[in-house]
Amino acid sequence: MKPAMKLIPRSIFPIALLLGAVAPAAANPFPNGNAQNGQKIFEKYDCNRCHNQIMGGDGNKIFTRFDRKRNSPEGLIEQIGMCSGNVNAHFNEQETQDLAAYLNIFYKFK
């Protein structure tokens, strides 16, 4: 039986190594976001005030309910943009990424 390394053509091997090195970075959908900053923004603008009303007091349940509206990183970014008006905020790109990184603690997008 041949070792597994011999099964990969030599011309493809460097590419396979490169892709393997990139894969962990691709697992984070918000690599420029800072979850700690996102949590501060979330609390500063009281982002859960609407969620609390909808979810009967525990607004964080809105992120984990089975029928949640957002099921992708792109959808979450879109939702943050829509919700910003509810809290009278105009988040810049960095703040949006920070909020998304924080909310991804609940969503667990990869």
CORBELWO-V561492 format. One record per pair of residues at least 6 apart in sequence whose ideal C-beta (glycine too) atoms are under 8 Angstrom apart, sorted by sequence separation. I is the first residue (numbers start at 1). J is the second residue. If there is no record, write none. Layout:
i=I j=J
i=I j=J
//
This chain:
i=25 j=31
i=41 j=47
i=42 j=48
i=52 j=58
i=55 j=61
i=62 j=68
i=69 j=75
i=70 j=76
i=84 j=90
i=52 j=59
i=55 j=62
i=84 j=91
i=5 j=13
i=8 j=16
i=51 j=59
i=54 j=62
i=70 j=78
i=91 j=99
i=50 j=59
i=51 j=60
i=70 j=79
i=49 j=59
i=51 j=61
i=55 j=65
i=69 j=79
i=81 j=91
i=48 j=59
i=51 j=62
i=80 j=91
i=47 j=59
i=48 j=60
i=81 j=96
i=80 j=96
i=77 j=96
i=80 j=99
i=80 j=100
i=77 j=100
i=80 j=103
i=76 j=100
i=73 j=100
i=76 j=103
i=76 j=104
i=73 j=104
i=76 j=107
i=50 j=83
i=76 j=109
i=47 j=83
i=50 j=86
i=73 j=109
i=70 j=107
i=72 j=109
i=49 j=87
i=47 j=87
i=63 j=103
i=46 j=87
i=45 j=87
i=64 j=106
i=30 j=73
i=45 j=88
i=63 j=106
i=29 j=73
i=45 j=89
i=63 j=107
i=60 j=106
i=41 j=91
i=47 j=99
i=41 j=95
i=38 j=95
i=41 j=98
i=42 j=99
i=37 j=95
i=41 j=99
i=38 j=97
i=38 j=98
i=42 j=102
i=37 j=98
i=38 j=99
i=41 j=102
i=42 j=103
i=32 j=94
i=38 j=100
i=34 j=97
i=35 j=98
i=38 j=101
i=39 j=102
i=33 j=97
i=34 j=98
i=38 j=102
i=32 j=97
i=33 j=98
i=37 j=102
i=38 j=103
i=33 j=99
i=35 j=101
i=36 j=102
i=30 j=97
i=33 j=100
i=34 j=101
i=35 j=102
i=33 j=101
i=33 j=102
i=35 j=104
i=30 j=100
i=35 j=105
i=29 j=100
i=30 j=101
i=33 j=104
i=30 j=104
i=29 j=104
i=29 j=109
i=29 j=110
i=28 j=110
i=27 j=110
//
